[in-house]
C-alpha cells in the first residue's frame, strides 16, 4: 500500500476531502494546487498557476480546472466536482472515486460501471507546463473521454467575472487549441497526445464558490470561462497525456516526457522523503537568479524566510551551490544594509530589521555544517558583513541605530520590523518598537562573528576593535536591559515607555545563537519556560496561553486572523532555534526529546497540504493547520531537526555537535 493514500470511503466524504490539498511546482515558479478530488476551494487553486512578470510580480491562474466526462453506451458520467454559491455541488464526480495515492505522483482512480480510469498529475521540471495522464485500465468496450477546460486568466489574489473584454477566439494547434483571454497575458496551449476533436462553444460558468475564501472573509464567488471541449476515444489499456503550457509542443512526445519527469522526482514513500520532496518545490531558478518561495499558494520570495530556510533546505543536504546562489540573489538586491522582505506589484519592500542579522546565522551554519573556512567566508562576504554592521552602528533607515549601550534600537509606532510584523486597521498589531530581545541577540551574534571573520582575514583592520567594542557594550547591557530579576524572566522588548512582559519565543532565539550574551543558567530557565508554556507537537506558540491576550485558534476574517497571528499561533520554524538551544545545553542527552518531536510531526503531512507542512497551527489542541499549506520555513525546520538528530547518533557525539554548531562559545556537555 502507498505511504500516502485515501480510499473510497474517505474520498466520497466532501467534508474530509475539501480539507486535503495537493501541490506540485517547478523551477520556473509555476505550480498547480487543488484538493485531492479536484474541487477548487480557494481562489489560489488551479491546474496551471504561473508568474506573469510582464503584468506584475504575482502569480496568475490560467487554467483553473479540467473536467472529464466518460461517455460509454451513449451515457455520460461526469467526473468533475464544483461547488456553487447556492450550495450546489455539481457535477459530483467524487462518487466515482475509488482511490487516491501520492506515490510517486498524485494519482486518482475512478470506476464507472466496468470502466476504470486513472488520472495522474506531474509538472515539467523547468518550464510552466502540467502533464496529466489518463489511463483506461479496464473497460468492456472503448469509451469517449471528453475534456472541458475552465479558464480564469487572473491574479491569484483576485476573482473574475463574466465580461465583454474577454477574448473568445481560439487558435487551432496540433491535437489541441490555444487561448489568450486578455492582452499581455501568456497564451494557454492545451494539447493531447492523441488525435482529438475540439468543439468551440464558449460559455461562462457562473457563481463558482470557494469555501476557504468565504471562511477567510474574502470574495468567494467567481465566473469561469469554458471555451469548448475536446473528445478523444480510448480503449482498454490505452493512455493519453494532456499538456497545458504557454508554448505549443509536439504531442507525439508527451508520453515520453511524462515518464522522464517521473524519474527526477524524490519518492514520497516516507516522512523524510516527503520533506525532501516538498523542499525541492520551493526552489525557483530563472535568468534573474535562484530564489525561494516562502510558501504556497500565496507567498512570494522573502529574505527572512529564505535565510531561516537555507540551513534545512540546502545546507543539511550539502547543497552549497544553491545556498550560494540564493545568497547572491538577495545580495544583488540589497538596499543599504537591508534585504528585500517582500514584493508587491513591481516594488520591493525592505522593512525587516532581522533579515540582515539572520544572514550572519547562515554564514555560521555554512561554516559549521559544510566545514568552510572563515577566511574564505570573509573574502566572499566581507563586504556585505561590513555594510550591515557599519550601517547599523551609524544609523540607517526605519530608525535603526546602535545606541551607546551597544543595543540596537529599531522602528516606531507605524513600523513592524521584526518577524511579528502583521498589520491591523492600518497599524502594526505587534510593533515591538525599541530594543527587541531577539533582534539584539542576533545583533550581538553578528558583531561577534564579524570580529571572528575579520581576525581570520585581516587582523590589522581598524574595524576589528570597533566591532569588538560594540559587542562588549552589549555584553554589559543586555541582561541589565532585558532581564527581570524579580520574576526571573526576560522582557520581550523594551523602549522609553514599556518593558514588555509577554512570554514569547523571542527569548528562546536569544539563547539559541552561537554567540549569546546570556549565561547558561539563564538559557536553562528560558528552555524550561519554553517547554512548559510554548512547546506543542507542531512547534512553538507565539504567546503563552497564560497571557490574557492569548488566542488559541487562528480563524475568522482578515482582521481576526491578523490579530491572532502572533497571539498564540504555533510556528513550526521555531523548532530550529529550539533544537539549537537543547543541544547547546544538553548535548546528546537531548536526543530522545528531539526524536519525539520529529516523529510526532509525521501525522501532519496527511492532514492539510498532503506531503508537506503548513505555515502555522492553532495554539490550542488539536493544533489544526492554518495559513499556507506548504511553508518553506516549516519544512526546513524539520529537515534541520532530522539532520541534527542523525549527527547526534554519530559514534563521536562531540564531533557531531561541532559539525552542526561550530566550536565557539559552546558548552560541551
C-alpha positions in Angstrom: 0.0 0.0 0.0 1.2 3.5 -0.8 2.6 5.6 2.0 0.0 8.3 1.3 -3.3 7.0 0.2 -7.1 7.5 0.7 -9.8 5.0 0.0 -13.3 5.2 -1.4 -14.9 5.7 2.0 -12.8 8.8 2.6 -13.0 10.2 -0.9 -16.8 10.3 -1.2 -16.9 12.4 2.0 -16.7 16.0 0.9 -16.1 17.2 4.5 -13.0 15.1 4.5 -11.6 15.7 1.0 -12.2 19.5 0.9 -9.5 19.9 3.6 -6.9 17.8 1.8 -4.9 19.6 -0.8 -2.2 18.6 -3.3 0.5 20.8 -4.7 3.2 20.4 -7.4 5.6 23.1 -8.6 8.7 23.5 -10.7 11.8 25.6 -11.1 10.0 28.2 -13.2 7.8 29.2 -10.2 4.7 27.7 -11.8 2.5 25.3 -9.8 -0.8 23.5 -9.6 -2.8 23.3 -6.4 -6.3 21.9 -5.7 -8.0 19.4 -3.4 -7.3 15.7 -3.7 -10.6 15.3 -5.6 -10.0 18.2 -7.9 -12.6 20.6 -6.5 -11.2 24.0 -6.1 -11.9 25.6 -2.7 -9.5 28.6 -3.0 -9.1 31.4 -5.5 -5.4 30.3 -5.4 -6.3 26.8 -6.8 -5.7 25.9 -10.4 -4.0 23.4 -12.7 -1.7 26.0 -14.2 -0.7 28.9 -12.0 2.4 30.8 -13.1 4.1 34.2 -12.8 3.3 36.9 -15.3 6.2 39.3 -14.9 5.0 41.4 -17.8 2.0 42.2 -15.7 3.2 42.2 -12.1 5.2 40.2 -9.5 2.3 37.9 -8.7 1.2 34.5 -9.9 -1.8 34.2 -12.1 -4.3 31.3 -12.6 -4.6 30.5 -16.3 -6.2 27.0 -16.3 -8.5 26.7 -13.3 -9.6 23.1 -13.8 -10.2 20.4 -16.4 -13.4 18.5 -16.2 -13.6 14.9 -17.5 -16.7 13.1 -18.8 -16.7 9.4 -19.7 -19.1 8.5 -22.5 -20.0 4.8 -22.7 -23.0 3.3 -24.4 -24.2 6.9 -25.1 -24.4 7.6 -21.4 -22.4 10.4 -19.8 -20.6 10.2 -16.5 -19.2 13.5 -15.3 -16.1 13.2 -13.1 -15.6 16.9 -12.3 -16.5 18.5 -8.9 -17.5 22.1 -8.4 -19.3 23.9 -5.6 -21.5 26.8 -6.4 -22.7 29.8 -4.3 -26.1 28.3 -3.6 -24.5 25.3 -2.0 -25.0 23.0 -5.0 -22.2 20.6 -5.8 -22.2 19.7 -9.5 -21.1 17.5 -11.1 -20.5 15.1 -8.2 -17.6 13.2 -9.8 -16.2 12.2 -6.4 -18.8 9.5 -6.1 -16.9 7.5 -8.8 -13.6 7.8 -7.0 -12.0 4.6 -5.6 -8.5 5.6 -4.5 -6.0 8.4 -4.2 -2.3 7.9 -3.9 0.6 10.3 -3.9 3.5 7.9 -4.8 5.4 8.7 -6.9 3.0 11.4 -8.1 -0.7 12.3 -7.4 -3.0 9.6 -8.8 -6.8 9.3 -8.8 -8.7 6.1 -9.7 -12.3 6.3 -11.0 -14.7 3.5 -11.6 -17.7 4.0 -13.8 -19.6 0.7 -14.4 -17.0 -1.7 -15.8 -14.6 1.1 -16.8 -11.6 2.0 -14.6 -9.9 5.3 -15.4 -6.8 6.7 -13.6 -5.6 10.3 -13.7 -2.0 11.3 -12.8 -0.5 14.8 -12.5 3.1 15.9 -13.0 4.8 19.2 -13.7 7.6 19.7 -16.1 10.8 20.4 -14.1 11.8 23.7 -15.7 9.0 25.2 -17.8 5.5 26.1 -16.8 3.7 23.0 -18.1 1.4 20.5 -16.4 1.1 17.0 -17.8 -2.0 14.9 -17.0 -2.0 11.2 -17.9 -5.3 9.3 -18.3 -5.1 5.5 -18.4 -8.1 3.3 -19.2 -7.1 0.4 -17.0 -10.2 -1.7 -17.7 -13.3 -1.4 -19.9 -15.7 -3.8 -21.6 -15.6 -1.6 -24.7 -13.9 1.6 -26.0 -15.0 4.9 -24.4 -15.0 8.6 -25.3 -13.2 10.9 -22.9 -14.5 14.5 -23.0 -12.2 17.2 -21.6 -13.6 20.6 -20.7 -11.2 23.4 -19.6 -12.2 26.1 -17.2 -10.2 29.3 -17.7 -9.6 32.1 -15.3 -6.7 34.3 -16.6 -6.5 36.4 -13.4 -4.2 37.3 -10.5 -4.3 34.7 -7.7 -5.3 37.2 -5.2 -8.5 38.2 -7.1 -11.6 36.6 -8.6 -13.0 37.2 -12.1 -16.5 37.5 -13.6 -18.1 37.4 -17.0 -17.1 40.4 -19.0 -17.1 41.6 -22.6 -13.3 42.3 -22.6 -12.5 38.6 -22.6 -11.3 37.4 -26.0 -13.4 34.4 -27.0 -11.4 33.4 -30.1 -9.1 30.4 -30.2 -6.1 29.2 -32.2 -6.1 25.7 -33.5 -3.0 23.7 -32.6 -1.9 20.1 -33.4 -4.2 18.0 -31.3 -5.3 21.0 -29.3 -6.2 24.7 -29.1 -4.8 27.9 -27.6 -6.5 30.9 -25.9 -5.4 34.3 -24.7 -8.3 35.8 -22.8 -6.7 39.2 -22.2 -4.0 41.3 -23.7 -0.4 40.9 -22.4 -1.1 37.5 -20.9 0.8 34.4 -22.0 -1.2 32.2 -24.3 -2.6 28.9 -22.8 -1.9 26.0 -25.1 -3.8 22.8 -24.4 -2.8 19.7 -26.4 -3.5 16.0 -26.2 -1.1 13.2 -27.2 -3.7 11.5 -29.4 -5.7 13.0 -32.3 -8.7 14.8 -30.9 -11.7 16.8 -32.0 -12.2 20.3 -30.5 -15.7 21.8 -30.3 -15.7 25.5 -29.7 -18.8 26.6 -27.8 -17.9 29.5 -25.4 -19.8 29.6 -22.1 -19.4 31.2 -18.7 -20.0 29.0 -15.6 -21.3 31.5 -13.1 -21.1 31.7 -9.3 -18.3 29.1 -8.7 -17.8 29.1 -4.9 -14.6 28.9 -2.9 -15.4 27.8 0.7 -11.9 28.6 2.1 -12.1 32.2 0.8 -15.5 32.6 2.4 -14.1 31.4 5.7 -11.3 33.9 5.4 -13.6 36.8 4.8 -12.7 37.4 1.1 -14.6 37.4 -2.2 -15.5 33.8 -2.6 -17.5 33.6 -5.9 -16.4 33.9 -9.5 -17.3 33.1 -13.0 -15.1 30.8 -15.1 -14.9 30.7 -18.9 -15.2 27.4 -20.7 -14.3 27.9 -24.4 -15.4 24.4 -25.5 -14.4 20.8 -25.2 -12.2 18.0 -26.6 -13.2 14.5 -27.3 -10.8 11.5 -27.7 -11.6 7.8 -27.9 -9.8 5.3 -25.7 -9.7 1.5 -25.5 -8.7 -0.8 -22.6 -5.0 -0.4 -21.7 -4.6 2.8 -23.6 -3.3 6.1 -22.1 -3.4 9.7 -23.3 -1.5 12.6 -22.0 -2.8 16.2 -21.8 -0.3 19.1 -21.8 -1.2 22.6 -20.6 1.6 25.2 -21.0 2.3 28.6 -22.6 4.0 27.2 -25.7 3.0 24.7 -28.3 4.7 21.3 -28.2 4.8 18.1 -30.2 2.1 15.9 -28.9 3.9 12.8 -30.0 6.5 13.4 -27.3 4.1 13.8 -24.3 4.1 10.2 -23.1 7.9 10.0 -23.1 8.1 13.4 -21.4 5.7 12.2 -18.7 7.8 9.1 -17.9 11.0 11.1 -18.0 9.7 13.6 -15.5 8.8 10.9 -13.0 12.4 9.7 -13.0 13.5 13.0 -11.4 11.1 13.0 -8.5 12.0 12.2 -5.0 9.6 9.4 -4.0 7.1 10.3 -1.3 7.3 6.9 0.4 8.4 8.0 3.8 8.2 11.0 6.1 11.7 12.1 5.4 11.3 11.7 1.6 8.1 13.8 1.7 10.0 16.6 3.5 12.8 16.4 0.9 10.3 16.3 -2.0 8.5 19.3 -0.5 11.7 21.3 0.0 12.6 21.0 -3.7 9.3 22.7 -4.6 10.3 26.0 -3.0 13.4 26.5 -5.2 13.0 28.7 -8.2 15.6 29.2 -10.9 15.4 31.7 -13.7 17.6 34.1 -15.7 17.1 36.5 -12.8 18.7 34.2 -10.3 17.9 31.5 -7.8 15.3 32.2 -5.1 12.8 30.5 -2.9 9.1 30.7 -2.4 8.2 31.4 1.2 5.0 29.4 1.0 2.3 28.0 -1.3 -0.1 29.1 -2.6 0.1 32.8 -1.9 3.6 33.9 -0.6 6.4 35.1 -2.9 10.1 35.4 -2.1 11.1 36.9 1.2 14.7 37.3 2.6 13.7 36.5 6.2 12.0 33.2 5.2 14.8 32.3 2.8 17.5 32.8 5.5 15.5 30.8 8.0 15.1 28.0 5.4 18.5 27.7 3.9 20.1 25.6 6.7 17.4 22.9 6.4 16.7 23.0 2.7 20.3 23.5 1.4 23.0 23.0 4.0 21.5 19.9 5.6 21.9 18.1 2.3 25.2 19.7 1.4 23.8 21.8 -1.5 26.4 24.5 -1.4 25.7 25.7 -5.0 22.0 26.5 -4.4 22.8 28.0 -1.0 25.3 30.5 -2.5 23.0 31.3 -5.5 20.3 32.3 -3.1 22.6 34.5 -1.0 23.7 36.1 -4.3 20.1 36.7 -5.4 19.4 38.8 -2.2 22.8 40.5 -2.0 22.3 41.8 -5.5 19.0 43.4 -4.4 20.2 44.9 -1.1 19.3 48.5 -0.3 21.9 49.7 2.1 22.0 47.1 4.9 18.6 45.7 4.1 17.5 42.7 2.0 14.1 42.8 0.2 11.5 41.5 2.6 8.6 41.3 0.2 7.5 42.1 -3.3 4.2 43.9 -4.1 3.2 44.6 -7.7 6.6 45.7 -9.1 8.1 47.2 -5.9 10.4 45.8 -3.3 10.0 46.4 0.4 12.8 46.3 2.9 11.1 46.5 6.3 12.8 43.7 8.1 15.5 44.6 10.7 16.3 41.0 11.5 16.9 39.7 7.9 20.4 41.2 7.7 21.2 39.6 11.0 19.8 36.2 10.0 22.3 36.5 7.1 25.1 36.1 9.7 23.5 33.0 11.1 23.6 31.5 7.6 27.3 32.2 7.3 27.8 30.5 10.6 25.9 27.4 9.5 27.7 27.5 6.2 31.0 27.3 8.2 30.0 24.6 10.7 27.7 22.4 8.5 29.9 22.4 5.4 33.3 22.9 7.0 34.0 26.2 5.3 37.0 28.3 6.5 36.3 31.7 8.0 39.0 33.4 5.9 37.3 32.2 2.7 33.9 33.3 4.0 35.3 36.8 4.7 36.8 37.1 1.3 33.5 36.3 -0.3 31.0 38.0 2.0 33.2 40.5 3.9 31.8 43.5 2.0 28.2 42.6 2.9 29.2 41.9 6.5 30.8 45.3 6.8 27.9 47.1 5.1 25.4 45.6 7.6 27.4 46.2 10.7 28.6 49.7 9.9 25.1 50.8 8.7 23.5 49.6 12.0 26.2 51.2 14.1 26.0 54.6 12.3 22.2 54.5 11.9 20.1 53.8 8.9 16.5 53.6 7.6 13.5 52.8 9.7 15.0 54.4 12.8 17.5 51.6 13.2 20.6 52.5 15.1 23.0 51.1 17.7 22.9 53.2 20.9 25.8 54.0 23.2 25.0 50.9 25.3 25.6 48.8 22.1 21.9 47.7 21.8 20.1 48.1 18.5 17.0 50.3 18.6 14.6 49.9 15.7 11.2 51.2 14.5 8.4 53.5 15.5 4.7 53.2 16.2 4.0 52.9 12.4 6.5 50.2 11.6 6.7 46.5 12.3 10.3 45.4 11.6 10.6 42.1 13.4 9.1 38.8 12.4 6.0 39.7 14.3 5.0 42.1 11.6 1.3 41.9 10.9 -0.8 45.0 10.3 -4.4 45.5 11.5 -6.5 48.6 11.0 -3.7 50.2 9.2 -1.2 49.9 12.0 1.2 47.2 13.2 -0.5 44.9 15.7 2.7 43.9 17.4 5.1 46.8 16.6 7.7 45.9 19.3 9.4 49.3 18.8 12.7 49.9 20.6 15.0 47.1 21.8 13.6 43.8 20.7 15.2 40.9 22.5 15.9 38.5 19.6 17.0 41.4 17.3 19.6 42.4 19.9 20.7 38.8 20.4 21.1 38.5 16.7 22.9 41.8 16.6 25.4 40.6 19.3 25.9 37.3 17.4 26.5 39.3 14.2 29.1 41.5 15.8 30.9 38.6 17.4 31.0 36.6 14.2 32.1 39.7 12.3 35.0 40.0 14.7 36.0 36.4 14.2 35.8 36.6 10.4 37.9 39.7 10.4 40.5 38.1 12.8 40.9 35.3 10.3 41.5 37.5 7.3 42.7 41.0 8.3 43.8 41.4 12.0 45.1 44.9 11.4 41.7 46.2 10.1 40.6 49.1 12.4 37.0 47.8 12.3 38.1 44.9 14.4 38.5 47.0 17.5 35.3 48.9 16.8 33.1 45.9 16.4 34.6 44.2 19.4 33.9 47.3 21.5 30.2 47.3 20.5 30.0 43.6 21.3 31.4 44.2 24.7 28.9 47.0 25.3 26.1 44.6 24.6 27.6 42.1 27.0 27.4 44.7 29.7 23.9 46.0 28.9 21.9 43.1 27.6 21.0 41.4 30.8 20.5 44.7 32.6 18.1 45.8 29.9 16.1 42.6 29.3 16.2 40.5 32.5 13.6 40.9 35.1 15.4 39.7 38.3 12.3 39.7 40.4 10.4 37.3 38.2 13.4 35.5 36.7 12.1 36.4 33.3 13.1 38.2 30.2 11.3 41.2 28.7 10.2 40.7 25.1 11.1 44.3 24.1 12.0 47.5 25.9 11.5 51.1 25.0 11.1 54.5 26.6 7.6 53.7 27.8 7.4 50.0 28.3 9.2 46.8 29.5 7.0 44.2 27.8 6.5 41.1 29.9 4.8 38.9 27.4 6.1 35.3 27.4 7.1 34.8 23.8 9.6 32.5 21.9 11.8 35.5 21.1 13.8 34.9 24.3 14.5 31.4 23.0 16.1 32.9 19.9 18.3 35.0 22.2 19.7 31.8 23.9 20.0 29.6 20.8 22.6 31.5 18.8 26.3 30.6 18.7 27.3 33.8 20.4 24.8 34.7 23.2 25.1 37.5 25.8 23.3 35.4 28.5 24.5 32.7 30.9 23.8 29.0 30.7 21.7 29.2 33.8 19.5 31.8 32.1 19.3 29.7 28.9 18.1 26.8 31.0 15.4 29.0 32.5 14.4 30.0 29.0 14.2 26.4 27.9 12.2 25.4 30.9 9.6 28.2 30.3 9.5 27.3 26.6 8.8 23.7 27.3 6.1 24.4 29.9 4.3 27.2 28.1 5.2 27.4 24.4 6.1 24.0 23.1 3.5 21.9 21.3 3.5 19.0 18.9 3.5 21.4 16.0 6.1 23.9 17.1 6.2 26.8 19.5 3.4 29.1 20.4 4.0 32.8 19.7 2.5 33.7 23.1 1.9 31.9 26.4 -1.6 30.6 27.0 -1.4 32.2 30.4 -1.5 35.6 28.8 -4.9 37.3 28.8 -4.4 38.3 25.2 -3.7 34.7 24.1 -5.8 33.4 21.2 -5.8 29.7 20.8 -7.4 29.5 17.3 -6.4 31.4 14.2 -9.6 31.7 12.2 -12.0 34.3 11.0 -11.9 37.2 8.6 -8.7 39.0 7.7 -8.8 41.3 10.8 -9.5 38.5 13.2 -6.7 36.3 11.8 -4.2 39.1 11.8 -5.0 39.9 15.5 -4.5 36.2 16.4 -1.4 35.6 14.2 1.2 36.3 16.9 -1.0 35.9 19.9 -0.7 32.2 20.4 -0.5 30.8 16.9 2.1 28.0 16.6 5.0 28.4 14.2 7.0 25.2 13.2 10.0 27.2 12.1 10.8 27.9 15.8 11.8 24.3 16.1 15.2 25.2 14.6 16.3 27.6 17.4 14.7 25.3 19.9 16.8 22.4 18.6 19.9 24.5 18.8 19.3 25.5 22.4 18.5 22.0 23.5 21.8 20.6 22.0 23.9 23.6 23.2 22.7 22.9 26.8 22.4 19.2 27.0 24.3 17.7 24.0 23.4 14.1 23.1 21.1 13.7 26.1 18.6 15.9 24.2 18.3 13.2 21.5 15.2 11.3 22.8 13.2 14.6 23.2 14.2 15.8 19.7 13.3 12.4 18.2 9.9 12.5 19.8 9.3 16.0 18.4 10.4 15.0 14.9 8.4 11.7 14.8 5.3 13.4 16.3 5.2 15.7 13.2 4.8 12.8 10.7 1.0 12.8 11.0 0.9 16.4 9.8 1.7 15.5 6.2 -1.6 13.7 5.9 -3.7 16.5 7.3 -3.8 19.6 5.1 -1.2 20.1 2.4 -0.6 16.4 1.5 3.1 15.6 1.9 4.1 18.9 3.3 4.0 21.1 6.4 1.7 24.1 6.9 2.7 27.7 7.7 1.0 27.8 11.2 -1.1 25.8 13.6 -3.6 26.7 16.2 -2.2 27.2 19.7 -5.0 25.1 21.2 -5.2 21.3 20.8 -5.7 19.6 18.4 -3.5 22.2 16.7 -5.3 22.5 13.4 -3.3 23.5 10.4 -3.8 27.1 9.2 -2.2 29.5 6.7 -0.2 28.3 3.7 -0.5 24.6 3.1 3.3 24.3 2.4 5.7 26.6 4.0 9.5 26.7 3.4 10.4 27.6 7.0 8.3 24.8 8.4 9.7 22.1 6.1 13.2 23.5 6.6 13.0 23.3 10.4 12.1 19.6 10.3 14.8 18.8 7.8 17.3 20.7 10.0 16.0 18.8 13.1 16.4 15.5 11.3 19.9 16.5 10.3 20.8 17.3 13.9 19.3 14.0 15.1 21.3 12.0 12.6 24.5 13.7 13.7 23.8 13.2 17.4 23.6 9.5 16.7 27.1 9.6 15.4 29.6 7.4 17.3 31.5 10.6 18.2 28.8 12.9 19.6 31.3 15.7 20.2 32.2 15.7 16.5 28.6 15.7 15.6 27.8 18.7 17.8 30.7 20.7 16.5 29.7 19.8 12.9 26.3 21.5 13.3 27.2 24.3 15.7 30.9 25.0 15.5 33.4 25.2 18.3 33.0 28.8 19.6 31.3 29.6 22.9 29.9 26.1 23.2 29.2 24.3 26.4 30.4 20.7 25.8 28.1 18.6 27.9 
